[in-house]
Amino acid sequence: MQKNNNSAPPQKYTEKIKSFPLSLGRCFTGLPVPKYVLCLCVLLLTGCASIKESKQISLLENITNAYETAIRWSRYKEASGFILAHGTQEQAVNFKKLRKTKVTSYELINRNISKDKLLARQIVEIKYYNLDSMIEKTLIDAQVWEYNREEKTWRLQNGLPDFK
């Protein structure tokens, strides 16, 4: 009487696997599946996720660049279009006062993106002056950008810079 060794497959299966050195497993038809097909499937599945994240990051860069351009050229109404509306409460912006504010420099200091790629924080140094005083001032703007899955775009959570 032979003992059944559960750790090793029956001999007839091992002979077939040895005859196909590239086979890793078997597909539903019973034919061997080559290693390169399985590797290709794994690469495609992981690649799709990274392509989506890459597009999201690229979109963040495009939107923050457009926002920067709007701020630099004193187009504050356009810049306010990037702000996330919090329900019915929207930021009260005094556009009349902002017309006298001119930006001379807008420099990205740091950007951090969350692991899930849905939240980005960036620190920006903005140099500006008011036409009435003609004194250049500097402010550090800590921006929080949130990716909106429904709109498929990024929105600024904390409003326009606080020009004083």
Phi, psi and omega per residue, in radians:
M1 nan 2.309 -3.129
Q2 -1.622 2.458 3.034
K3 -1.410 2.443 3.111
N4 -1.511 1.968 3.129
N5 -1.599 1.848 -3.076
N6 -1.281 -0.260 -3.084
S7 -1.377 -0.352 -3.129
A8 -2.013 2.451 3.112
P9 -1.239 2.791 3.094
P10 -1.007 2.663 -3.017
Q11 -1.073 -0.647 -3.088
K12 -1.113 -0.522 3.114
Y13 -1.349 -0.664 -3.126
T14 -1.175 -0.565 3.099
E15 -1.152 -0.711 3.125
K16 -1.174 -0.704 3.139
I17 -1.149 -0.672 3.112
K18 -1.134 -0.534 -3.122
S19 -1.316 -0.278 3.071
F20 -2.056 1.576 -3.056
P21 -1.158 -0.367 -3.131
L22 -1.581 -0.059 -3.061
S23 -1.371 2.393 3.107
L24 -1.894 -0.578 -3.125
G25 -2.785 -2.817 3.131
R26 -2.251 2.498 3.089
C27 -1.533 -3.062 -3.041
F28 -1.154 -0.301 3.121
T29 -1.506 -0.131 -3.132
G30 1.626 -0.105 3.121
L31 -1.428 2.627 3.138
P32 -1.149 2.569 3.081
V33 -1.841 2.057 -3.132
P34 -1.129 2.651 -3.121
K35 -1.051 -0.690 -3.076
Y36 -1.160 -0.486 3.085
V37 -1.225 -0.754 3.105
L38 -1.131 -0.736 3.111
C39 -1.102 -0.708 3.118
L40 -1.090 -0.735 3.108
C41 -1.091 -0.762 3.133
V42 -1.115 -0.757 3.133
L43 -1.109 -0.706 3.122
L44 -1.130 -0.737 -3.133
L45 -1.156 -0.736 3.121
T46 -1.314 -0.536 3.135
G47 -1.168 -0.632 -3.133
C48 -1.081 -0.728 3.139
A49 -1.156 -0.745 -3.108
S50 -1.247 -0.519 3.077
I51 -1.173 -0.729 3.113
K52 -1.084 -0.788 3.125
E53 -1.134 -0.666 3.122
S54 -1.109 -0.704 3.099
K55 -1.141 -0.668 3.127
Q56 -1.116 -0.740 3.136
I57 -1.194 -0.706 3.100
S58 -1.097 -0.709 3.095
L59 -1.117 -0.706 3.081
L60 -1.022 -0.805 3.140
E61 -1.088 -0.745 3.131
N62 -1.116 -0.748 -3.101
I63 -1.230 -0.746 3.126
T64 -1.176 -0.557 3.061
N65 -1.174 -0.719 3.101
A66 -1.131 -0.696 3.105
Y67 -1.112 -0.784 3.101
E68 -1.002 -0.792 3.136
T69 -1.063 -0.758 3.122
A70 -1.082 -0.735 3.132
I71 -1.180 -0.807 -3.092
R72 -1.066 -0.605 -3.102
W73 -1.711 0.300 3.073
S74 1.012 0.592 3.062
R75 -1.711 1.266 -2.996
Y76 -1.245 -0.538 3.075
K77 -1.151 -0.712 3.082
E78 -1.127 -0.751 3.130
A79 -1.104 -0.616 -3.134
S80 -1.179 -0.302 3.071
G81 -1.198 -0.273 3.115
F82 -1.514 -0.162 -3.039
I83 -1.410 2.405 3.084
L84 -1.257 2.167 3.102
A85 -1.374 2.167 3.140
H86 -1.598 1.517 3.141
G87 1.074 -2.216 3.131
T88 -1.601 -0.217 3.131
Q89 -1.501 1.964 3.041
E90 -1.944 2.662 -3.101
Q91 -1.129 2.244 3.080
A92 -1.368 1.971 -3.084
V93 -1.948 2.262 3.092
N94 -1.613 1.552 -3.080
F95 -1.204 -0.472 3.115
K96 -1.120 -0.757 3.109
K97 -1.179 -0.675 -3.104
L98 -1.188 -0.381 3.125
R99 -1.052 -0.455 -3.128
K100 -1.530 -0.067 -3.109
T101 -1.714 2.161 -3.136
K102 -2.094 2.286 -3.116
V103 -1.612 2.301 3.109
T104 -1.814 -0.385 -3.114
S105 -2.715 2.466 3.104
Y106 -2.434 1.895 -3.049
E107 -2.195 2.176 3.070
L108 -1.285 2.128 -3.133
I109 -1.631 -0.793 -3.059
N110 -2.709 2.569 3.039
R111 -2.424 2.256 3.063
N112 -2.159 2.332 3.135
I113 -2.039 2.342 -3.120
S114 -1.124 2.802 -3.118
K115 -1.069 -0.608 -3.134
D116 -1.440 0.011 3.096
K117 1.056 0.548 3.141
L118 -1.971 -0.154 -3.110
L119 -2.441 2.353 3.107
A120 -2.309 2.378 3.069
R121 -2.051 2.303 3.066
Q122 -2.395 2.549 3.126
I123 -1.878 2.222 -3.092
V124 -2.217 2.385 3.021
E125 -1.744 2.159 -3.123
I126 -2.086 2.216 3.034
K127 -1.857 2.364 -3.056
Y128 -2.657 2.951 3.024
Y129 -2.530 2.767 3.074
N130 -1.778 2.379 -3.098
L131 -1.055 -0.460 3.140
D132 -1.293 -0.691 -3.061
S133 -1.729 -0.478 -3.119
M134 0.998 0.529 3.081
I135 -1.910 2.185 3.135
E136 -1.324 2.342 3.106
K137 -2.165 2.844 3.114
T138 -2.204 2.385 3.028
L139 -2.320 2.629 3.056
I140 -1.816 2.094 -3.114
D141 -1.840 1.983 3.093
A142 -1.616 1.813 -3.059
Q143 -1.714 2.482 3.053
V144 -2.129 2.057 -3.133
W145 -1.899 2.374 -3.124
E146 -2.133 2.339 3.098
Y147 -1.443 2.189 3.111
N148 -1.705 1.938 -3.076
R149 -1.146 -0.607 -3.124
E150 -1.207 -0.802 3.138
E151 -1.429 -0.292 -3.071
K152 0.964 0.856 3.106
T153 -2.637 2.948 3.119
W154 -1.737 2.471 3.124
R155 -2.246 2.444 3.096
L156 -1.394 2.217 -3.080
Q157 -1.472 -0.530 -2.928
N158 -1.907 0.335 2.975
G159 1.372 -3.091 -3.123
L160 -1.211 2.774 3.099
P161 -1.059 2.638 -3.115
D162 -1.602 1.496 3.110
F163 -1.359 2.079 -3.108
K164 -1.901 nan nan
